[in-house]
Amino acid sequence: MPEDRGIPRRDFLKAAVAIGGTAAFSACLGREEVDVPTGPDDLSSYPRRQHAWNEVLPTDDHGNVIAPHHRVLLFLNLRESGPPNATDRNAVETALQGIEHAYERSGDGLLVTMSYSPAYFDRFDSSLPESVDLPDPEALAPFEDPELDTPDAVVHLASNHAQVVLGAEEALKGTKETLNGVDQPDAALTDVFEVGDRRTGFVGDGLPAENADIEGVPSDKVPEDAPLFMGFKSGFTKNQASEDRVTIQSGPYADGTTQHISKLRLNLGQWYNQDDRWQREAKMFCPYHAENDVIEGAGDNLGDSSKIDECAPADETAREMGVVGHSQKSFSAREDDSPIILRRDFDSTDDGHAGLHFLAIQREISDFVKTREAMNGTEIAEQSAVGQRNNNGILQYIRTQHRGNYLVPPRPLRALPPARPTTDSTQEVANASS
């Protein structure tokens, strides 16, 4: 852990999460004076939906969910080939329950999901049921060439407190005998998995500005109150799919969901040094917003919606003004006038460069693909002066480095599920630590 003397507290905590390890966790305990409630002894009241976070997260004055500030993504590969066995499943479930006993399920405590890739399910003789749409990842735009992620599993840890995500990570790795005063089990995820990659980040008012001393973003230009590097608020309630909308409705994986994780590299020199405020608002939202002073600051005044329904259709704006907004394009990817993906993305300084881990959950991966195709604006570029990337929303400021697709099973199946679960296999996991 680097020398922390003189480092502002929030900068230090972000750096600690990015570095990770037992030393970083210990250092956080010394800098974060928080009293995190422990989880219950009996976890049976926890919802079947791993992704059901909103009910235990705070909201702002407009009813928008306030996302947990600190995040860790652990990309895991099974140590053994072939289908996992009951011993493996018991180890994974016991390890997950260990951190849930240590921290309550909340934004100030810990939120966690465990998800699995198509590559994981390839080890089974049976295929996934038709009720699950989980294709292999692929490039989703003609101008991108991402690395396609194929780990077996991904753990997503989220909390308002850096020490919580770090403590949970270390416990899952088997390095903590006690966590938040709670004895931890002998089982660890690393009994079964190897950690193939670790990605970290943050989201929340002021955090990007405090961490903008890296490549890819001018250090003095990110607004002090912005929750993300690009300077504007996102995650408005009316621009997010509901948790019900993204939940799988039938089959053995009912109450699960699918997840897409992209690693995006941000290059915001032109965004802040050449583009003026009008251009940034027009490209992020729509030209109507820019012309009519709809947005104040980071956009808190917008309430619970980005108000894109007030904008003209994207293709019309593109033809008439030669520029189209990111949110304006995405607005077309709706069903019954509602969004079809739920974003839980966050900024990052991984690799010493400004980035965004775009994490979206949806009922089917095809819902994400549909939304992404709308963001690409390919037809708009073909029919107007808008370029394939230039003046086409925010595409020119972003490079997609990684893409991966995952299934987030319902809680009873979160520990190494079979491709075709049965009542017996579900009960096997449920009895893991009884």
C-alpha positions in Angstrom: 0.0 0.0 0.0 1.5 3.4 -0.9 2.3 6.1 1.7 -1.1 7.6 2.6 0.0 10.6 4.6 -1.6 13.8 3.3 -3.8 12.0 0.8 -7.5 13.2 1.0 -9.7 10.5 2.5 -11.9 9.8 -0.5 -8.8 9.7 -2.9 -7.2 7.3 -0.6 -10.2 5.0 -0.4 -10.5 4.9 -4.2 -6.9 4.1 -4.5 -7.1 1.3 -1.9 -9.9 -0.4 -3.8 -8.0 -0.1 -7.1 -4.9 -1.7 -5.5 -6.7 -4.3 -3.4 -5.2 -6.9 -1.0 -5.0 -7.3 2.7 -2.7 -4.3 3.2 -5.2 -2.0 1.4 -8.1 -3.5 3.5 -6.2 -2.9 6.8 -5.4 0.7 5.7 -9.0 1.4 4.9 -10.0 0.2 8.4 -7.8 3.0 9.7 -9.1 5.7 7.4 -12.9 4.8 7.3 -14.5 5.2 10.6 -17.8 3.4 10.0 -19.9 1.0 11.9 -21.3 -1.5 9.3 -24.1 -3.7 10.6 -23.6 -7.4 10.3 -25.9 -9.6 8.3 -28.5 -12.0 9.9 -27.7 -15.4 11.1 -30.6 -16.7 9.0 -30.3 -15.7 5.4 -33.6 -17.3 4.3 -35.4 -14.0 4.1 -33.1 -12.7 1.3 -34.8 -12.4 -2.1 -34.4 -15.1 -4.8 -33.4 -12.3 -7.2 -29.7 -11.7 -6.7 -30.1 -8.4 -8.7 -32.9 -7.1 -6.5 -30.9 -4.2 -5.1 -33.2 -1.2 -5.4 -35.3 -1.9 -2.4 -32.3 -1.7 -0.1 -30.6 1.4 -1.7 -31.4 5.0 -0.8 -33.0 7.4 -3.3 -32.5 11.1 -3.9 -35.2 13.8 -3.6 -36.6 12.7 -7.0 -36.8 9.0 -6.3 -33.7 8.1 -8.3 -31.8 5.2 -6.8 -28.4 6.2 -5.4 -25.8 3.6 -6.6 -23.2 2.2 -4.2 -20.0 4.2 -4.5 -17.3 1.5 -4.6 -17.1 -1.6 -6.9 -15.0 -4.6 -7.5 -15.5 -7.2 -10.3 -13.6 -10.5 -9.9 -13.3 -12.6 -13.1 -13.0 -16.2 -12.1 -11.9 -19.4 -13.8 -12.5 -22.9 -12.5 -9.4 -24.8 -11.5 -10.7 -28.1 -12.9 -12.2 -29.0 -16.3 -15.5 -30.6 -16.6 -18.7 -30.0 -14.6 -18.3 -29.0 -11.0 -19.3 -31.4 -8.2 -21.3 -31.1 -5.0 -18.1 -30.3 -3.0 -17.3 -27.4 -5.3 -20.9 -26.1 -5.0 -20.8 -26.3 -1.3 -17.5 -24.4 -1.1 -18.8 -21.6 -3.3 -22.1 -21.2 -1.5 -20.5 -21.4 2.0 -18.0 -18.6 1.0 -20.8 -16.4 -0.3 -22.8 -16.9 2.8 -19.8 -16.0 4.9 -19.6 -12.5 3.6 -23.4 -12.1 3.8 -23.3 -13.0 7.5 -20.5 -10.4 8.0 -22.2 -7.4 6.3 -25.9 -6.5 6.0 -27.5 -6.4 2.6 -27.6 -2.7 1.8 -25.7 0.2 0.2 -23.9 0.9 3.5 -23.3 -2.9 3.9 -22.7 -5.2 0.9 -24.5 -6.1 -2.3 -23.2 -9.0 -4.3 -24.0 -11.0 -7.4 -22.5 -14.1 -8.8 -22.9 -14.7 -12.6 -21.7 -17.2 -15.2 -20.6 -17.0 -18.8 -21.6 -19.1 -21.9 -18.1 -20.6 -21.6 -18.9 -22.0 -18.2 -22.1 -23.7 -19.4 -20.2 -25.2 -22.3 -18.7 -27.7 -19.9 -22.1 -29.4 -19.5 -23.6 -32.0 -21.9 -27.0 -30.2 -21.7 -27.6 -26.8 -23.1 -29.3 -23.9 -21.3 -33.1 -23.9 -21.4 -34.9 -21.8 -24.0 -36.0 -19.3 -21.4 -32.4 -18.1 -21.1 -30.9 -15.9 -23.9 -27.2 -16.1 -23.3 -25.2 -16.0 -26.6 -21.4 -15.8 -26.7 -20.1 -12.1 -26.6 -19.4 -10.4 -29.9 -18.4 -7.0 -31.3 -21.6 -4.8 -31.4 -20.5 -2.1 -33.7 -18.7 -2.0 -37.1 -16.0 0.3 -35.7 -15.1 -1.8 -32.6 -12.8 -4.8 -32.1 -13.0 -5.7 -28.4 -11.5 -8.6 -26.5 -14.3 -11.0 -25.8 -14.3 -12.1 -22.1 -14.9 -15.8 -21.4 -14.2 -16.3 -17.7 -16.3 -19.0 -16.0 -17.8 -16.5 -13.5 -17.9 -12.9 -12.3 -18.5 -11.7 -8.8 -19.7 -8.1 -8.5 -19.2 -6.5 -5.0 -20.7 -3.1 -4.3 -20.8 -0.9 -1.2 -20.7 2.8 -0.1 -17.6 1.8 2.0 -14.3 0.8 0.5 -13.4 -1.4 3.4 -16.5 -3.5 2.8 -15.8 -4.4 -0.8 -12.1 -5.0 0.1 -13.0 -7.1 3.2 -15.5 -9.2 1.2 -13.0 -9.8 -1.5 -10.3 -10.9 0.9 -12.8 -13.2 2.7 -13.8 -14.8 -0.6 -10.1 -15.4 -1.2 -9.8 -17.1 2.1 -7.4 -14.6 3.8 -9.7 -13.5 6.6 -10.6 -15.6 9.6 -13.0 -13.0 10.9 -14.8 -10.2 9.0 -16.6 -7.3 10.7 -16.4 -9.3 13.9 -18.0 -12.4 12.3 -16.1 -15.7 12.0 -15.6 -16.7 8.4 -15.9 -20.3 7.1 -13.0 -22.4 6.0 -14.4 -22.5 2.4 -13.2 -19.9 -0.1 -14.0 -19.1 -3.7 -10.3 -19.7 -4.4 -10.7 -23.3 -3.3 -12.5 -23.7 -6.6 -11.6 -20.7 -8.8 -8.5 -18.8 -9.9 -8.8 -15.0 -10.2 -8.2 -14.2 -13.9 -8.9 -10.5 -13.7 -9.9 -7.8 -11.3 -11.6 -4.6 -12.2 -12.6 -1.8 -9.9 -14.3 1.6 -9.9 -16.5 4.2 -8.4 -19.6 6.3 -9.0 -21.1 9.2 -7.0 -21.2 12.9 -6.8 -17.6 14.4 -6.7 -15.7 11.1 -7.0 -14.8 11.5 -10.7 -13.5 15.1 -10.1 -11.4 13.9 -7.2 -9.9 11.1 -9.3 -9.3 12.9 -12.6 -5.5 13.0 -12.3 -5.0 10.3 -14.9 -4.7 9.8 -18.6 -7.8 10.3 -20.7 -9.5 13.2 -18.8 -8.3 16.8 -18.1 -7.7 16.8 -14.4 -9.2 20.3 -13.8 -12.3 20.1 -16.1 -14.6 17.4 -14.5 -17.4 19.3 -12.7 -17.1 19.0 -8.9 -20.6 17.7 -8.5 -20.6 15.2 -11.4 -21.2 11.5 -10.6 -19.3 10.3 -13.7 -16.3 11.4 -15.7 -18.3 12.9 -18.6 -19.9 15.4 -16.2 -23.6 14.5 -16.3 -25.9 12.5 -14.1 -27.3 9.2 -15.4 -29.5 6.5 -13.9 -32.7 8.5 -13.9 -35.6 6.2 -12.7 -37.7 6.8 -15.8 -34.7 6.0 -18.0 -34.0 2.7 -16.4 -35.8 -0.6 -16.8 -37.4 -1.9 -13.6 -36.0 -4.9 -11.8 -39.2 -6.7 -12.8 -38.7 -5.9 -16.5 -35.1 -7.4 -16.5 -36.1 -10.6 -14.6 -36.4 -13.9 -16.4 -40.0 -15.0 -16.0 -40.1 -18.7 -16.6 -38.1 -21.9 -16.6 -35.6 -23.2 -14.0 -33.8 -19.8 -14.1 -36.9 -17.8 -13.3 -36.0 -14.8 -11.0 -32.6 -14.6 -12.6 -31.4 -12.1 -15.2 -28.7 -11.7 -17.8 -25.8 -9.3 -17.5 -23.5 -7.6 -20.0 -20.2 -6.1 -18.9 -18.1 -3.9 -21.2 -14.8 -2.3 -20.4 -14.7 1.1 -22.1 -11.7 3.5 -22.4 -12.6 7.2 -22.2 -10.7 9.9 -24.1 -12.2 13.2 -22.9 -9.5 15.7 -24.1 -11.7 17.1 -26.9 -14.9 16.7 -24.8 -13.6 19.2 -22.2 -10.9 21.2 -24.1 -12.6 21.7 -27.5 -16.3 21.0 -27.1 -18.2 23.8 -25.4 -21.1 23.3 -23.0 -23.7 23.4 -25.8 -21.9 20.6 -27.7 -21.6 18.4 -24.6 -25.3 18.7 -23.8 -26.3 18.2 -27.4 -24.1 15.0 -27.7 -25.0 13.5 -24.4 -28.7 14.4 -24.4 -30.0 16.2 -27.5 -29.7 19.6 -29.3 -33.1 20.7 -28.0 -31.8 20.5 -24.4 -28.7 22.5 -25.3 -30.6 25.2 -27.1 -33.2 25.6 -24.4 -31.0 25.5 -21.2 -32.9 22.4 -20.0 -29.9 21.1 -18.0 -28.4 22.8 -15.0 -24.9 21.6 -13.8 -24.7 17.8 -13.9 -28.5 17.5 -14.4 -30.0 17.1 -11.0 -32.7 19.6 -11.9 -34.1 17.1 -14.5 -35.7 15.2 -11.7 -36.5 11.5 -12.4 -36.1 11.6 -16.2 -33.6 12.9 -18.8 -36.7 14.4 -20.5 -35.6 13.0 -23.9 -39.3 12.7 -24.9 -39.2 16.5 -25.3 -36.5 16.1 -28.1 -37.3 15.6 -31.8 -36.7 12.1 -33.2 -33.0 11.3 -33.6 -33.0 10.9 -37.4 -34.8 14.3 -37.8 -32.3 16.1 -35.6 -29.4 14.5 -37.4 -30.6 15.6 -40.8 -31.4 19.2 -39.7 -28.5 19.9 -37.3 -25.8 17.4 -38.1 -25.5 16.2 -34.6 -27.5 13.7 -32.5 -27.6 13.0 -28.8 -26.6 9.7 -27.1 -29.7 9.6 -24.9 -31.8 10.7 -27.9 -30.7 7.6 -29.9 -31.1 5.2 -26.9 -34.7 6.4 -26.5 -35.8 4.4 -29.6 -34.8 1.1 -27.8 -37.9 0.9 -25.7 -40.9 -1.5 -25.4 -44.3 -0.2 -24.3 -42.6 3.2 -23.9 -40.2 1.8 -21.2 -36.5 1.1 -21.2 -35.4 -2.6 -21.5 -32.0 -2.5 -19.7 -31.0 -1.5 -16.2 -27.6 0.1 -16.0 -25.3 -0.3 -13.0 -22.2 1.0 -14.6 -19.3 2.9 -12.9 -16.2 4.9 -13.7 -12.7 3.5 -13.3 -9.0 4.4 -13.2 -7.9 0.8 -13.9 -4.6 0.8 -15.9 -4.0 4.4 -15.0 -6.5 5.6 -17.6 -10.1 7.0 -17.4 -12.6 4.3 -18.1 -16.1 3.1 -17.6 -17.3 -0.4 -16.7 -20.6 -0.5 -18.4 -22.6 -3.1 -16.5 -26.2 -3.7 -17.7 -28.8 -6.2 -16.7 -31.7 -7.3 -18.8 -34.1 -10.2 -19.3 -32.4 -11.3 -22.5 -29.0 -10.4 -24.0 -30.9 -9.5 -27.1 -32.4 -6.5 -25.2 -28.9 -5.2 -24.6 -27.9 -5.7 -28.3 -31.0 -3.8 -29.4 -30.1 -0.9 -27.1 -26.5 -0.9 -28.2 -27.5 -0.9 -31.9 -29.6 2.2 -31.2 -26.6 3.8 -29.5 -24.5 3.1 -32.6 -26.7 5.3 -34.8 -25.5 3.5 -37.9 -28.6 4.2 -40.0 -28.6 7.8 -38.8 -25.0 8.2 -40.1 -25.9 6.7 -43.5 -28.8 9.1 -43.9 -27.4 12.4 -42.6 -24.2 14.5 -42.2 -23.6 12.8 -38.8 -20.5 10.7 -39.0 -20.2 7.1 -37.9 -18.6 8.4 -34.7 -18.3 12.2 -35.0 -21.3 14.1 -33.7 -23.0 10.8 -33.2 -23.7 10.9 -29.5 -20.6 10.2 -27.5 -19.2 7.5 -29.7 -16.0 9.4 -30.6 -14.9 9.6 -27.0 -15.2 5.9 -26.2 -13.3 2.8 -27.2 -14.7 -0.6 -26.3 -11.9 -2.8 -24.9 -13.8 -5.8 -23.6 -17.3 -7.4 -23.8 -18.8 -10.3 -21.9 -22.2 -11.9 -21.4 -23.3 -13.6 -18.2 -26.3 -15.3 -16.5 -27.1 -14.1 -13.0 -29.0 -17.1 -11.6 -31.6 -16.9 -8.9 -30.1 -17.1 -5.4 -30.7 -20.8 -4.9 -28.7 -21.6 -8.0 -25.9 -19.0 -7.7 -23.2 -21.6 -6.7 -22.0 -23.3 -9.8 -25.4 -24.1 -11.4 -25.9 -26.9 -13.9 -27.1 -26.0 -17.4 -30.4 -27.7 -16.8 -31.2 -27.3 -13.1 -33.6 -29.8 -11.4 -35.4 -29.7 -8.1 -32.6 -31.9 -6.7 -29.8 -29.7 -7.9 -31.4 -26.6 -6.4 -31.9 -28.4 -3.1 -28.2 -29.5 -3.2 -27.1 -25.8 -3.2 -29.7 -24.7 -0.7 -28.3 -27.3 1.8 -24.7 -26.3 1.2 -24.0 -24.9 4.7 -26.9 -26.3 6.7 
